[in-house]
Each structure stands twice: as structure tokens, then as C-alpha cells.
Amino acid sequence: MKKAIAHLSRKTTLDITNINTLNNLFKFKEWDSLLAYENYFARYCILFELLNEEQRKLILELTKNYLYFPNEEYQKHFYSLLKKVVKDYKLKCEKIFITTLLVPVDESNEFREIKSPDNLLYLTTGAFFKRNIDFNGIEFVIKERIDLLPDKIEDNWMVLLIDDFIGTGETAISAISYLRRIKEVEKTNIKVLSLVSLKEGVQEISKKGIEVITGITLNKAISEYYISPEKEEKIKIMITIENLIKGLKPNFKFGYLGSEALVTLIKTPDNTFPIFWKDFDNGAETIEAPFQRD
């Protein structure tokens, strides 16, 4: 029989002390002004009903460092990064091709759907982009996919691969490999631009000889935040929290490939600890995660 969903409108059994703690946390994060704030708050309360005190303490600590990056912030941060590109390369570059990380899924040449870089690409089509950024003589050319780029990228041209988030770096590295396989382009003429990036992903892309231009760089939220012996203790607690999620695939423990991210953009990346984005069944009902992916 299909379990009921822990409905957000149901009265929480969480005690008033913990409700007040969460309320103060949401005010600290300025999440009380978010659209659908009540739903996020209700999901936290329902999750907290299932946690013991040390688990709650860890979730509170992690939430204080959680980055919620709303859609309305995209334009400001994206344009700021583009201005940096223009400033840094105005004497070296005559033309910049902006494109996404979209690559074929297989030999059929069918392209998988990636929403977030498309949202960034859309920002380059408006009047604000065309009229309010000083391009310093650099010509910007927008291409929806890598295969639509010119066959040869000249020495004074740049290919700018854009995304809102870089996690492990796998997607970007795959796009770079595809680009260099089908087009004539040197590594020095390829850059990756991302609003938010994990440090580990930036490092992996950099190892390939490709510069990453990013607005915010995030460390691993436990392993690179706490020091021993507290770090090991926090890891043990998170393991007990993730044990609540029955059937969690090994690749997603502590976030995809152990990313330990704490971030939500237009969509919560699976690099984030799954307790924040994955719904789970507690035996009586389905518990909805605070920042669901779908």
C-alpha cells in the first residue's frame, strides 16, 4: 500500500522550543522572506520530528552555512562574472562565444536536457545585456550548443562554457572533451564560467589545463569545515541521519561522490547532502525533504 505523504498543512508534533529554534534560524538566514517560506519551514519541522538531539544540532549547524541561491540573483551574479571576463581579457580577445555544457548522450547525437545553463544563456538575449555591459570592443556570440560553434576557434577568440553550478567537474570535463574532439581549439582558448562551484570540481577542471571563472567557491561542508576529532564525530552523526533514507545509493551518500555540498540554486544539485533534497519513507509516511530536486 502506498504510504501517505507527511502533508505540510498537518500540525507538527515538534515541541515549541525546537520550533522557535528553527524560526530563529530561518530569520538568521533571511529565509522568512522567501516565496513559499511556510512550506520550507514545515518540511524542516517534520524532518526534525524524526531526529534526535545530536542529529538536530548538526542539521542546524549545516543549515547556518547553507547557500540558497534564488533565481532572481542569477542576472546580477552572471553579469558581474561577464564583466570580469571582459576586464581580464579585453586586450587578448576579440570574440567570445558563449555556450552551454550540453553534449550528446550517446552516438545518436541526441542532446540531454540541461535547464540551468539554458537559463543563463537566456540572460544574454535581453536588452539589459546588450545595452548595459561595456564589452570593450569584444564581440559576444551566443550559441545554444557546442556543435554549433565554428569549426576552428582562432587564437584571439574564446569559448566560454557556462553553467550555474560546478560540482565534481564531470559535466564540464565531458563538455571540454567533446568540444576539443569536434572543433579545432586550444585549451588556452576555453574557459568555464559558473555562478557557484565546489572547490574539488574547480581543481579537477584546472588539472585539465582549463581556467574556471566562478563567483562562489564552496568547500566540503563537514570534512573541510570541522577539524579532528570533531570532524569524525560529525561524519558519524551524518551517517546516522542518512540511515533514515532507506535505499540511498552509495554514490549519493554525503552528496554525489561524497561532495558534501550545501547549496540550492534553481534546482538543488545532488552534490548536496541528500537529507536536504531526497524524500524518504519512514514506514508510516513519506517525508518530504526541505529543498526537493523535483
Residue pairs with C-beta under 8 A, 6 or more apart in sequence:
3 281
3 283
3 284
3 285
3 286
4 284
4 285
4 286
5 285
5 286
5 288
6 46
6 285
6 286
6 287
6 288
8 38
8 39
8 42
8 43
8 46
8 288
9 42
12 19
12 42
12 45
12 46
12 49
13 49
14 45
14 46
14 48
14 49
18 45
18 48
18 56
19 45
21 60
22 41
22 44
22 45
22 48
23 32
23 41
25 60
25 63
25 64
26 32
26 37
26 40
26 41
26 44
28 64
29 63
29 64
29 66
29 68
31 37
31 40
31 41
31 68
34 40
34 68
34 70
40 290
40 291
43 288
43 289
43 290
44 290
46 287
46 288
47 59
47 275
47 287
47 289
47 290
48 56
48 59
50 244
50 282
50 287
51 59
51 241
54 237
55 237
55 240
55 241
58 234
58 237
58 238
58 241
59 241
59 275
62 221
62 222
62 262
62 273
63 262
65 221
65 225
65 262
66 262
66 263
66 264
66 276
67 196
67 216
67 218
67 262
67 263
67 264
68 263
68 264
68 291
69 164
69 195
69 196
69 216
69 263
69 264
69 265
71 119
71 266
74 119
74 120
74 123
74 164
74 195
74 266
75 123
75 128
77 195
77 215
78 120
78 123
78 162
78 195
79 123
79 128
79 129
79 132
79 133
80 215
81 193
81 195
81 213
81 214
81 215
82 133
82 193
83 133
83 134
84 213
85 96
85 160
85 191
85 193
85 213
86 133
86 134
86 135
86 136
86 138
87 136
89 96
89 138
89 158
90 136
90 137
90 138
92 156
93 138
93 156
93 157
93 158
94 137
94 138
94 139
94 156
94 157
95 138
95 139
95 140
95 141
95 154
95 156
95 157
95 158
96 138
96 139
96 140
96 141
96 157
96 158
96 159
96 160
97 141
97 142
97 143
97 149
97 150
97 153
97 157
97 158
97 159
97 160
98 121
98 124
98 140
98 141
98 142
98 143
98 160
98 162
99 121
99 142
99 143
99 144
99 145
99 146
99 148
99 149
99 159
99 160
99 161
99 162
100 114
100 117
100 118
100 120
100 121
100 144
100 145
100 146
100 161
100 162
100 163
101 114
101 117
101 161
101 162
101 163
101 171
101 172
101 174
101 175
102 111
102 112
102 114
102 117
102 144
102 145
102 146
102 175
103 111
103 112
103 146
103 174
103 175
103 178
104 110
104 111
104 112
104 178
105 111
105 112
111 145
114 163
115 266
115 267
116 163
116 164
116 165
116 265
116 266
116 267
117 162
117 163
117 164
118 144
119 164
119 266
120 162
120 163
120 164
120 195
121 142
121 144
121 162
123 129
124 140
124 142
125 142
143 149
146 161
146 175
146 178
146 179
146 182
146 183
147 182
149 159
149 179
149 183
150 183
151 183
151 184
152 183
152 184
152 185
153 159
153 183
153 184
153 185
153 186
153 189
155 186
155 189
157 189
158 189
158 190
158 191
159 179
159 185
159 189
159 190
159 191
160 191
160 192
160 193
161 172
161 175
161 176
161 179
161 190
161 191
161 192
161 193
162 192
162 193
162 194
163 171
163 172
163 192
163 193
163 194
163 195
164 194
164 195
164 196
164 265
164 266
165 194
165 195
165 196
165 197
165 263
165 265
165 269
165 271
166 172
166 192
166 194
166 196
166 197
166 198
166 201
166 202
166 205
166 212
166 214
167 198
167 201
167 256
167 259
167 261
167 269
167 270
167 271
168 198
168 200
168 201
168 204
168 256
168 257
168 259
168 271
169 198
169 200
169 201
169 202
169 203
169 204
169 205
170 204
172 192
172 194
172 201
172 205
172 210
172 212
173 204
173 205
173 208
176 190
176 192
176 205
176 208
176 210
179 185
179 190
180 187
180 190
187 208
187 209
187 210
188 209
190 210
191 210
191 211
191 212
191 213
192 205
192 210
192 211
192 212
192 213
193 212
193 213
193 214
194 212
194 213
194 214
194 215
195 214
195 215
195 216
195 265
196 214
196 215
196 216
196 217
196 218
196 263
196 265
197 212
197 214
197 216
197 217
197 218
198 217
198 218
198 219
198 220
198 259
198 261
198 271
199 217
199 218
199 219
199 220
199 224
200 220
200 259
202 212
202 214
202 217
205 212
206 212
218 261
218 262
218 263
219 225
220 258
220 259
220 260
220 261
221 260
221 261
221 262
221 273
222 231
222 234
222 235
222 238
222 254
222 260
223 231
223 235
223 260
224 260
225 231
226 234
238 254
238 273
238 275
241 275
242 248
242 253
242 254
242 273
242 274
242 275
244 275
244 280
244 282
244 287
245 274
245 275
245 278
245 280
246 280
246 281
248 274
248 278
248 280
251 257
252 270
252 274
252 278
253 274
254 260
254 273
255 261
255 270
255 271
255 272
255 273
255 274
256 269
256 270
256 271
257 271
259 271
259 272
260 273
261 269
261 271
261 272
261 273
262 272
262 273
262 276
263 269
263 271
263 272
264 272
264 276
264 277
264 291
267 293
268 276
268 277
268 291
268 292
268 293
270 277
270 293
272 291
274 289
275 289
276 289
276 290
276 291
277 289
277 290
277 291
277 292
277 293
278 289
278 293
279 286
279 287
279 288
279 289
279 292
280 286
280 287
280 289
281 287
